[in-house]
Amino acid sequence: MADMIYVLPIAGLTALTAVPFAQLATPATTGIEILWIELGQETSETSQQEALQLVRRSTNSTLPNVAERPSLNEGGPATLLGATSITNAIGVATGTGSFTASLTKFTFNALNGLLYLPVPEERITISPSKFLTLEFPTAPAANTWSGYITYRELT
């Protein structure tokens, strides 16, 4: 069976604050492995340092926009991860789920953007019925942010 690899696009987000802006939520029967994350800004020519966290949560955050999760394999099966504002979503969170652990904290220059591409031994996994959020620990500069989280389903 081919790998079931999917993308959670993060497209054109503005007015980000120090709350989650992207969330992946696993169903009761499926875990995931984060393969890579890319995030950059589209609107500024100013060099500025930013910090970004990947956070494991035991309950959901509520985000306003349900996110697509297309397969990287043309004609591949639909993802097993559901699509609601409390499962797999993007935008500025209106409610933040219960914190479990900060898994990583990336620092990067906004002009260069961030590419997190771990070696296989260092890939982050999320068990069934868990939540993973991407967030800035402090409000970032006023930019338009885009990118994606690429994950593999573990069934």
C-alpha positions as CSV (number, residue, x, y, z in Angstrom):
1,M,0.0,0.0,0.0
2,A,1.3,3.5,-0.9
3,D,2.0,6.0,1.9
4,M,-1.1,8.1,2.7
5,I,0.5,11.6,2.7
6,Y,-1.6,14.7,3.0
7,V,-1.2,18.5,3.2
8,L,-2.9,21.0,5.5
9,P,-2.5,24.3,3.6
10,I,-2.1,27.5,5.5
11,A,-3.1,30.2,3.0
12,G,-3.1,34.0,3.4
13,L,-3.5,34.4,7.2
14,T,-3.3,37.9,8.6
15,A,-3.7,39.5,12.0
16,L,-2.1,36.5,13.8
17,T,-1.7,36.7,17.5
18,A,-0.2,34.5,20.2
19,V,-2.9,31.8,19.8
20,P,-3.0,28.8,17.5
21,F,-3.5,29.5,13.8
22,A,-3.3,25.9,12.5
23,Q,-4.6,22.7,14.0
24,L,-4.4,19.0,13.2
25,A,-6.7,16.6,15.1
26,T,-6.6,12.8,14.8
27,P,-9.6,10.6,15.0
28,A,-9.9,7.7,17.4
29,T,-8.5,5.2,15.0
30,T,-5.6,7.0,13.3
31,G,-2.4,8.7,14.3
32,I,-0.2,10.9,12.2
33,E,3.5,11.7,11.6
34,I,4.6,15.2,10.7
35,L,6.9,15.0,7.7
36,W,7.6,18.7,7.2
37,I,6.3,22.2,7.8
38,E,6.8,25.3,5.7
39,L,5.7,28.8,6.7
40,G,6.6,32.2,5.3
41,Q,5.3,35.7,4.9
42,E,4.1,37.2,1.6
43,T,4.0,40.9,2.2
44,S,7.1,42.4,3.9
45,E,10.6,43.3,2.8
46,T,11.7,43.9,6.3
47,S,14.1,41.5,8.1
48,Q,12.6,40.4,11.4
49,Q,13.1,37.5,13.8
50,E,10.1,35.4,14.7
51,A,9.5,32.4,16.9
52,L,7.0,29.6,16.2
53,Q,5.9,26.6,18.4
54,L,4.4,23.2,17.6
55,V,2.2,22.3,20.6
56,R,0.6,19.0,21.6
57,R,-2.9,19.5,23.2
58,S,-5.3,17.1,24.8
59,T,-8.4,19.1,23.8
60,N,-9.2,21.1,20.8
61,S,-8.7,24.7,19.9
62,T,-11.5,26.4,17.9
63,L,-10.4,28.0,14.6
64,P,-12.6,29.8,12.1
65,N,-11.7,28.1,8.8
66,V,-12.0,24.5,8.0
67,A,-8.9,23.5,6.1
68,E,-8.5,21.4,3.0
69,R,-6.3,18.3,3.5
70,P,-5.6,17.1,-0.1
71,S,-3.6,13.9,-0.8
72,L,-0.2,14.3,-2.4
73,N,-1.0,11.2,-4.4
74,E,-3.3,12.1,-7.3
75,G,-6.4,9.9,-7.0
76,G,-5.3,8.9,-3.5
77,P,-7.9,8.1,-0.8
78,A,-9.4,10.9,1.2
79,T,-7.7,11.6,4.6
80,L,-9.2,10.0,7.7
81,L,-8.9,13.3,9.5
82,G,-12.2,15.0,9.7
83,A,-13.0,18.6,8.7
84,T,-14.6,21.0,11.2
85,S,-13.4,24.1,13.0
86,I,-12.5,22.0,16.0
87,T,-10.6,19.4,14.1
88,N,-8.5,20.4,11.2
89,A,-8.6,24.2,10.7
90,I,-6.7,27.4,10.2
91,G,-7.2,31.0,11.3
92,V,-6.9,32.9,14.6
93,A,-8.2,30.6,17.3
94,T,-11.2,31.8,19.3
95,G,-10.7,29.1,21.9
96,T,-7.5,27.3,22.9
97,G,-7.3,23.7,23.9
98,S,-5.6,22.2,26.9
99,F,-1.8,22.4,26.7
100,T,0.1,19.1,26.9
101,A,3.6,19.9,25.7
102,S,5.6,22.3,23.5
103,L,7.3,20.0,21.1
104,T,9.5,22.4,19.2
105,K,10.3,26.1,19.2
106,F,11.7,27.4,15.9
107,T,13.3,30.8,15.5
108,F,13.6,32.2,12.0
109,N,13.9,35.3,9.9
110,A,10.6,36.2,8.3
111,L,12.3,37.1,5.0
112,N,13.7,33.5,4.7
113,G,10.7,31.7,6.1
114,L,10.7,28.4,8.0
115,L,11.3,24.9,6.6
116,Y,11.1,22.2,9.2
117,L,12.3,19.0,7.6
118,P,13.3,16.5,10.3
119,V,15.2,13.3,9.7
120,P,12.9,10.2,10.2
121,E,14.2,9.5,13.7
122,E,13.1,13.0,14.8
123,R,9.7,13.2,13.2
124,I,6.8,14.1,15.6
125,T,3.9,11.7,15.9
126,I,0.4,12.3,17.2
127,S,-1.6,9.5,18.7
128,P,-5.3,8.9,17.9
129,S,-7.7,11.4,19.5
130,K,-5.1,14.1,20.0
131,F,-4.5,17.7,18.8
132,L,-1.5,19.5,17.4
133,T,-1.4,23.3,17.0
134,L,1.0,25.7,15.3
135,E,1.3,29.1,16.9
136,F,3.5,32.1,17.6
137,P,4.4,32.4,21.3
138,T,4.1,36.2,20.9
139,A,2.2,38.1,18.1
140,P,4.3,38.2,14.9
141,A,4.8,41.2,12.8
142,A,1.8,42.2,10.7
143,N,2.3,40.1,7.6
144,T,0.3,37.7,5.4
145,W,1.5,34.2,6.4
146,S,1.2,31.1,4.2
147,G,2.6,27.6,4.1
148,Y,1.6,24.0,4.9
149,I,1.9,21.1,7.2
150,T,2.6,17.8,5.5
151,Y,1.7,14.6,7.4
152,R,1.5,10.8,6.9
153,E,-1.4,8.8,8.4
154,L,-0.4,6.0,10.7
155,T,-3.1,3.3,10.5
